[in-house]
Amino acid sequence: MASDVLTSSVVFLAAAVVAVPVAQRLGLGSVLGYLLAGIGIGPWGLGLISDVEAVLHFSEFGVVLLLFLIGLELNPGKLWQMRQPILGLGGSQVVLTSLVIASVVLLCGQFMGDLDWRVALVIGMGLALSSTAIAMRVIEEQGIGRSDTGQSGFAVLLFQDIAVIPMLAFLPLLAGSEGGSWLDLGAMVAGIAVLLVGGHFLLRPLFRWVVMSGVRELFTVTALLLVIGIALGMEKLGLSMALGTFLAGVLLAESEYRHELEIAIEPFKGLLLGLFFISVGMAVNLGLLLEYPLQILAAVVGLVVVKGLLLYLLARLFGIQAKSRSQMAAILSQGGEFAFVLFTAARSEGLLNAELIGFLLVVVSLSMMTTPLVLRLQEKWFIRTFQAEAGDELESDVIDREPRVIITGFGRFGQVVGRLLFANKIRVTILERDPGQIQFLRKFGYKVYYGDASQLDLLRAAGAEKAEAIIICTDSPEEVMQVVAICQQHFPRLKILARARSRVEAHQLLSHGVEMFSRETFAGALDLGRQALVALGMHPYKAKRAEAHFRKLDTTALRDLLPQHSEDVHLATRAKEARKELEEIFDREMRGERERHNGWD
């Protein structure tokens, strides 16, 4: 038994190591690489793995962990602020897409024989759901989580996950067994209530007790126990495992253990999500595809086109910008993993037969594979459209203008830096990967080059070998660290200055030896605090000295906390201690300053 597990593990890891880098080099993305790896080792490929259903069920924990981490990013207040896009955009998408697809299925069924409307409705509901795993992975890879595309896409996905509950409860009603369905629905509601109440009062004390034990690995064990335990409990009640863990994440979003939980769960999430994508590829029945090639191809294209158009139209009605709504429509146009759950439950209720489920699963699996391709085509279309509107060729081949400074990312943050350098006659080369942003900047006379700064060849072409400094101003913290790693390895003489969105990114930069960085909200917030002190009656000179002292002491505390950030699960406790120390030192030094500068006050 242990030998079989090890053999399967080697097969999965080897397939991923071979397929994913190839797909990345071809510009297809890691998701499609995993899917192709699954097809290669599955029953219809080399046949190295045969028990697809067991692997798929196990790998669903990757989606569960993903939703838990997403929940940690959203506190209840932020979730409440998103209620309009969740209920409005998400609710409209599920209802409208379910009805439209059901109508299309019913219409097509008339040509193939009599098709029950209940069967069409079940198919419509299942195909209305998108893949949370694929969509969130794409949003994460492209660094658009905080954009309109990412926010609206997440709202739709969250409502879809919630909608699985009433859909599963509705199946027995369609099958004609009313009593059981209402009892099941009551049990589901009670289960969610127990999770919310118990999580609110028990989770923080549980983690506090574990942390006090002083055993570091026990924190990771507890985090995994929490996620897996909630997932299993939700599954027993017939609920979405991912939804249950998402709610647990939301409950812990404001706790002092949030960052430690992210660090503990992240490695397992990445591995299991990769396994999930591989198992989806394994589930593609190529035999059925060979038997009904035209029907399956038409169904896949129809599903992607219909969902994409409906999402685009709804996004337009809700006032989302053109580029964002087209991106969101492409990201959510596929079928989802919860369709597997819904169709399997419908089969147990006698609504769908085995042959029809096999056909639908192939359609859903293949639609998942279309997403990276659709996004790739969309990106090319964006570039071509930009070229036509700009009346000039988009310069993806950067010219080495022998700059003293290279700026990567020219949004609001980068523009402030760039204008200061331009005003001081510093020769600058600007790199930006968003064609729309380039078009906007050119209207104001900026010379901006198109390209991804995390590519070594692009940096070389931009003159990184001779430049004095690079200023990394991109939105994505992951991309910032990628550029830092490339510059440190290949351009050791290049001075690196970087943008840090928060203290977390500042610690990451410090741990990589980058000493020159700016926390984007820190300076503005500190300046506003100084203005507040003046408004409250403090002398302007005294307020300015207070600002300078606080800046110096906070910078010292930031560096003092660096070892705890990378090693200690007691980071939250240490941060509180550092805050108290900072307040005491600040008070002591300001008293000394008052004695030395009494005349100014």
N, C-alpha and C positions, 0 to 999 in steps of 0.2 A: 504493500500500500504506500509506504513512504517512498519507495523507489518510483512508483507511478507519479506521485506528486512532484518529485524532483525532476523526472523526465519531462513532464508537462510544463514545469516552470522554465526549464532550459529551452523548450520549443517556443514558448511565448516570448521570452526575453530575446532569443536569437532572431525571431521574426520581426520584433519591434526594432532591434538594432540595425537590421538590414533595410527594412522597408521605410521607416520614418525618415532617416537622413536622405534617402533617394527622393522621397516625395518633397522634402523641404528644398532640396537642390533644384527640383523641377518647378518650384513655386506653387505646389499644390497644398501645402500646409500639413501639419502633423496628423490631424484627424483623418484625412484621406489615407495617409500612410499607414495608420493603425488598421483602418478598414481593409485595405489591400492585403496587409499582413494576415488578417483573419481569413480572408478568402483563400489565401495561399496555403494555410495550414489546416483549413477546415475540411469537412467531409467531402466537399465538391472540388477541393484543390488537391493537395498532396495527401490528404486523409491522415495527418499526424495526430489530430485531436477529433474525437468522435462525439463525446458527450457535450454537445453545444448548450443544451438547456441548463445543465448544472452550472456550467461556466458563466452563462449569461445571468443566471439568478445570483450567483456569488458576486459577480462584477458590478451588479447594481448598487453595491455599497459605495462605489466610486461616485455615483450620482448623489447618494445619501450624504456623503462627506462634503461634496461640493455645495449642496444646499445648506448644510450646517455652517460652512465658512461664509456663505453669502449672508446668512442670518446674523452672524457676528458683526457684519458691516452695517446692519440696519437696526438701530434702536427703535423701540415702539413709537417714539415721536416722529422719526423720519418715515416709518412705515405709514403712519397716519397721514403725513403730508402727501404721500404718494397714492392716497385712496382714490383720487379722481382717475389717474391713468390706469390703476389696477382694475377698478370696477367699471370705468367707462370704456377705455380702449380694450382692456383684457376681456371684459364681459361681452362687449359687442363682437369681438373677434371669435370667441368660442361659439356664441349663439348663431351668428350669421354664417360662419364657415360650416358649422354642423348642418344647418338647414340647406345651404347651397350644395354641399357635397352630397347630402342625402338625396336631394332632388335630382342631381346629375346621375347618381347611381340608380335611382328609381327609373329615370328616363331610359338609361342604357339597358336596364333590366327588362324593359318592355320588349326590346328587340331580341333578347336571348331567352325569353320565356317569362312567366309570371314571377315577380319578385315581391316578397312581402315588404310593406312599408316599414315594419319594425326592424327588419334586417338592414334596410337602407339607412334608417336612423342610427342604428348601432355603428355602422361603417362610417357615417358622417361624423358622429361624436369622436370615434377613435382617430380618424384622420385629421380632425380639427386640431389635435394636440401636436405640438412641436417638440423637438428633442432639447430638453434642458441641458443635457450634457454637451451636445455639439454646439448649441447656441452660446452658452456661457463660455465654453472653451475658445470659440472664435472671438467673442467680445474681449476675453482676457488676453488672447494673443495679439489682437490689434490695439489694445490699450484704449478702448472706447467706452469703458465702464461708466465714466462720469459724463459722457456726452449724451445728447438727446437720443442717439441711436441706442446706446447701452441702457439708459434709464427706461425708455419706452419698451424696449425689448424685454427687459427684466420684468416690467409690470405685466406684460402679456404672459410671460412664462409663469409668473407667480400665480396669476388667476387660473391658468390652465392646470397647475398642480392642485389648486384648491378645488377646481371643477371636477377633478377625478372622483372626489367623494360623492357628490350627488349623482354623477354618472353611474358609478357602481351600485348605488342604492336604487337607481331607476331601472336597472336591468331586470330584477325580479318582477317589477311592475309590468314591464313589457312582456315578460314571459307568462304573466298571469298569476303570480303568487304574491299577493299584496301584503299579507300579514307579516311574513318574514322580513320583507324589505323595510317596513316601518320600524320593526324591532332592531334591525341592523343599523338603520339610520340613527335611532336613539342611542345605541351603543357607541357609534362613531362620535356623536356629539359629546356624550359623557366622557369618552376617552380623551378628546381634545381639552375638555374642561379640566379633567384631572391633571393633564400635562401642564396646562397653563398655571393652575393654582399650585401644584406640587413643585413645578420648576421655579416659580417665583419665590417660594419660601425655603426650598431645600437645596438648590444647586450651589448657591454661594457658600452656605455652611459646609457642604460636602467638600468643595475644593479648598476651603480654608483649613479643614481638618487634615486633608491630604498634604497640603503644603507644609503644615506644622510638623509632619512626620520627618521632613528633611530628606526623604528619598526621592531623588530627581525623576527616575524612570516611573515612579508610581503616579506622577501627574499625567504622563502619557497614557498609562494603563487606565486611569480613571476617565480620561477624555474619550478613549476608544470604548470603554464600557458604557459610558453615557450615550454615545451615538448609536452603538449597536443595540443596546438595551431598548432605547426609545424606538428604533427602527423595527425591531422584532415585535414590540408591543403594538405599534401601529399596524403592522402586517396582520397580527392576530385579530385585530378589530376590523380588518378589511380596508384600512386607510392607506394612503400613500406614505411609504416610509420616509421619502424625501421631505414631505410636508411636515411630518412630525419633528424631524431633526432641524428643519428650518425654523420652526417655532422655538425650539430649544436654543438655537443660536441667537434668535432675537432677544430671548429672555436674558442671555448672558452678554449681550452687546454692550451694556453699560457697566459690566462688572470689571473689577481690577484684574481679572484673569484672562481677559479677552486676547491680548497679544500672545500670551503663553499658549493658549488653546490653538491659535492659528499656527504657531510654530510646531506644536505637537501633531496636529492633524494633517498639515500640508503635504508631507512626503507620502503618506498613505493615500491621500486623495489623488495625487498625480499618478501613482502606480495603478490604482484600481480603475481610474478613468481610462487609462490606456488599455487595460484589460477589458473594460466594457466595450470600447470601440473595436477591439480585436474580436470579441465574441459576437458583436453585431455583424461584422464581416463574415464570420463563420456561419452565421444563421442564414446567409443568402443561399437559397436553394437554386443552384445553377441548373439542375435538372429540370425544374419547373420553368426556369427562364428559357431553356432550349425548347421546351414543349410549347410554351405560349409567348414567343418573343415579342410579337407585335402588340398583343393585348397588354402585357406587362409594361412595355415601353410607353404605350399610350397612357396607361394609368399613372405611371411615374411622372411623365411630362404634364399630364392634366392636373395631378395633385399639386405639383410645384407651381404651375402657372396660376391655378385658381387661388391657392392660398396666398401666393405673392401679390396678386392683383387686389384681393380683398384686404390684405394687410396694408397695402399702399393707399387704397382709397380711404380706409378707416383712419390711418395716420394723417392723411390730408384733412379729413373732417375735424380731427382733434388738433389741428394747427401745427403739426410737426413739419420742420423744414424739408425741402425737396430731397436733398442728399441724404439726410438722416432717415427719412421714411423709406427711401429706396433701399438703403443699407439694411434697415430693420426687416423689410419685407423679404430680402434675400436670405438673411440669417435665420428667419423663422419659417421659411417656405417648406421645409421637409416634414415628414412624419416623425413621431416621437416614440421614445421607449415605453411610455405609458399606454400606447396603443396595444403593445403586446399584452399588458395586464388586462386591459378592457376586453380585448378580443378573446383572451383565454377565459375570462369570467363569463362572457357571452356564450361561449361554447358549453360551459358547464350548465348554463340555464337553457340550453337547447335552441338558442337563437341563431348560431352560426355552426356550419359543419366543418369538418377537418379540412376538406379540399379548399373551401373558400378562405379559411384562416391561413392556410399555407400560401395561397395567392396573395393575400393582403400583407402578410409578413414580408414576402419578397419585395412587394411594392414599397413598404415602409423602409426596409433596409436599404434598397437602392436609392430612395429619395434622400436618405441621410448622406449618401455618397455624393449627391449632386451639389450639396451646399458649398464645399470648397471650390468646386468648378464654377458655380454661379457667381461666387464672390470674386474669383479671378477674372472672369469675363466682365463683371461689373466694374472692377478697377480699371481694366483696359478701356472700357467705354467712358468712364469718368475722364481719363487722360485724353482720349480722343476728342471728347466734347470740349474739354478745356483748351485743347490746341485750336479747335475750330473757333471758339469764342475769343480767344486771345489773339488770333491771327498771327501767331508766332509758334515756332516749334518749342515744345517743352524740353528743356535742357536736362536730360537725365545724365548726359556725359559732362561732368563738371570740368571746367577749365582751371588749371592751376594758375591763379593770378598772383602767386607769391604773396599771400596774405600774411600779416603778422598775427591775426587772430581768425579762428574759424568758429562760427556760431552754429550750433545744431538746434533746430526748432526755433521758429520765429513767430510764436504767438504773442500774447500780451506781455509775458515776462521777457522773452527774448528781444522784443522790440524796444523795451526800455533800455536794456543793456546795449543794444545796437546803436540807438540814437546817441547815447553818451559817447560811445567810441567814435561814431561818425563826426560828432561835434568836435572831437579832439584830433581829427585828421588821421585816425588809425585805419589802416587798410584791412578790410574785413571780407571774408567769404561766408555767405549764408547758405545753409543747407536746410531744406524743408521737404517733408514727405507728403504733405497734403496738397494736391493740385488746386483745390478750391482756395486755399489760403494763399498759394503763390499768385493766383489770378488777382485776388484782392490786394495783395501787397504791391503788385506791379502797377496798379492804378495810382499808387502813391509814389511811384518812382523808385522802388527798391529793386535791386538786382538780386534775385533769389534763384538758387539752383534746386532742381528736383532730385531727390534721392534719399535713401535710407542710411542715416549716419552710422548704423551698426554694421555696415558692410565695409570690410577692410579696403577693398579696391576703391571705393568711393572716397574714403578719407585720404588715401594716397593721391588720387587724382585731384583732390581739393588742395593739396600742398601741405599735408600734415607733417611730412618729414622735415620741412624747412620752417614751418610756422613756429611762432613763439608760444602760443597758447591756444587752447580750445575751451570754449564756454558751452557747456551742455545744458540746454534750456528746454528739452523735450518734456511733454506732459507725463509720459509713462516712466515711473520709477525703475521698472525692469529694463527699459531701453537705456536709461541713464547709466545703470550699472554695466550693461553690455558694452557701451561706448567706453566707459572707464577701463574695463578689462582689456579691450582691444588697444587702447592708447598706451596703457602701461606695458603691454607686451611688445607692441610693434613700434611705438614712438616714445621711448623712455625720456627723451629730452623735452617733450611737449608738456608745458605746464597745464594742469587740468583744473578747471573751475566748473562747478556744477550747481544745478538747482536741486534743492531738497524740499519736498512738499511738506515734511513734518520732521519731528525728532527721530522717528523711525528711520527715514531715509538719511538723515544726518548721521546717525550711528552707523548705517551701512557704509556711507562714504568714508567716515573716519576709520572704520575697520579695514578698508581697502587702501588706506594711506592717503586719501584725498583730504587735504587740510583746508583748501579754499572752496567754500560753498556758501550758499545763501538759503536760509529757510524763508520761503516766499511769503509767509504770513507774519513772520516774527517782526521784521522791521516796521511794517505798517501798523501792526498791533501795538508795538512799543511806542511809536510816534503818537498814536491815538491815546494811549495811556498817559503820555506826557501832557497832551492837550487837556485831558480830563483833570489832571492834577492842577493845572493852571486855572481851569474853569472852577475848580473847588476852592480857589483862593491862594494857592501856593505861588510864590514868586517865580517868574519864568526861568531865571538863572538856576534857582534851587531845583525846579522840576527837570531842567536839562541835566543837572548833575545826577539827579536820581535816575534818570533814564540811562546815563552812561554807566553808572555803578551797576544797575540791574543787568545791563547788557554784558558787562564784564563777568559778573558772578554767574549768570545763567550759562555763559559759554564755558566757564570752568566746570560747572555742574554737569553740563552735557558731556564733557570729556571724562569726568570722574565716573559717570554712569556707564561708560562704554564697556568695561569688562562685565558688569552685571547684565548688560543688554545681550551679550553673546553667550553667557554661560549660566546665569542664575535665574531660576524660576521665581525668585523672590524680587523680581524687578519692580513690581508695583510697590512693595513695602519699602525698598531702597529709595525709590523715587519720592515717596512721602517724606522719608527721613531727610533726603537732600533738599526738599522744598523747605522744611523747617530750618535746616542749617542755613539755607540761603537767606531766609527771612531774618534770622538772628545776626548773621554777618552783615547783611544790608543795614540793619538798624544800628549796629555797632559802628560801621564805617561812616554812615551818614552823620552820626553824632560827632565823629572825629572831623568830618568835613565842615560841619557847622562851626566847630571851634576854630578851624584854620581859615575859613572864609566868612567869618561873621560880618565883616564889613560889607560884603556883597549882598547879604540877606537884608 
